[in-house]
């Protein structure tokens, strides 16, 4: 009887750990995706060539 209780507690802990791991991975992926959408696009400007001095 005690072994079944211990086994069920360990199973519940493992299940909870799996859910928390999944939530952590999902939050990292969603954070990266949201950050990529708000990041400004930086364009490099090509400097204009100066006219030759006379």
C-alpha positions in Angstrom: 0.0 0.0 0.0 2.8 2.4 0.9 4.7 1.6 -2.3 1.7 2.5 -4.4 1.4 5.8 -2.7 5.1 6.6 -3.1 4.9 5.6 -6.8 1.9 7.8 -7.4 3.6 10.8 -5.7 6.7 10.3 -7.8 4.6 10.0 -10.9 2.8 13.2 -10.1 6.2 15.0 -9.5 7.5 13.8 -12.8 4.4 14.8 -14.6 4.6 18.3 -13.0 8.2 18.6 -13.9 7.4 17.7 -17.5 4.6 20.3 -17.7 6.9 23.0 -16.2 9.6 22.1 -18.7 7.2 22.4 -21.6 5.9 25.8 -20.3 9.5 27.0 -20.0 10.4 26.0 -23.6 7.1 27.5 -24.8 7.8 30.8 -23.0 11.3 31.1 -24.4 10.1 30.4 -28.0 7.2 32.9 -27.7 9.5 35.5 -26.1 12.0 35.2 -29.0 9.2 35.4 -31.5 7.7 38.5 -29.9 11.1 40.1 -29.6 11.8 39.5 -33.3 8.6 41.2 -34.4 9.3 44.4 -32.4 13.0 44.7 -33.3 13.6 47.6 -35.7 15.2 46.9 -39.0 18.5 48.7 -39.2 19.5 49.6 -42.7 23.0 50.7 -43.5 23.2 53.9 -45.4 25.8 54.2 -48.2 27.7 57.4 -47.8 27.3 59.7 -50.8 30.5 60.3 -52.7 31.8 63.9 -52.4 32.2 65.9 -55.6 35.9 66.3 -56.5 37.4 69.6 -55.4 38.3 72.1 -58.1 
